[in-house]
Amino acid sequence: MSRKTSVARACRKAILAFSNQGTCSESEHQAIEHGYNMVMTMIHEISIACHSKKKAACRDLAKRILHEQHPRIDYSHDEKLIRDLADICLTLRHIMENRLRKDNHKVFDACCFFQFFPLVATL
């Protein structure tokens, strides 16, 4: 299992724990922070100006994951990818700061992103 896959799985478990309990333990907080950093790295890779293989691979992975969540949205433009990835990051930041209601649908979106990540990353 790749490091990114294990980070995604741990983050998903931590988001579910937050959703159930309304708060995070220290280890769950750390897992969410690792997930946050991973998504921020994806945003950075997609937004850089050069056309590299790493950027193309990151863009493709993000497109496939987000398409699984939102099949009707066309992710052919980087702006939409970055917008939805940034929304996930904001949700994770609010969870880490205990500023988000546990029944918020954004928590569900973030959880789905990390649920689809290992499935799509192995294709």
Sequence and secondary structure as in RCSB ss.txt:
>XXXX:A:sequence
MSRKTSVARACRKAILAFSNQGTCSESEHQAIEHGYNMVMTMIHEISIACHSKKKAACRDLAKRILHEQHPRIDY
SHDEKLIRDLADICLTLRHIMENRLRKDNHKVFDACCFFQFFPLVATL
>XXXX:A:secstr
  HHHHHHHHHHHHHHHHHHHSS  HHHHHHHHHHHHHHHHHHHHHHSSS  HHHHHHHHHHHHHHHHH TTS  
 SHHHHHHHHHHHHHHHHHHHTT S TT HHHHHHHHHHHHHHHHHT 
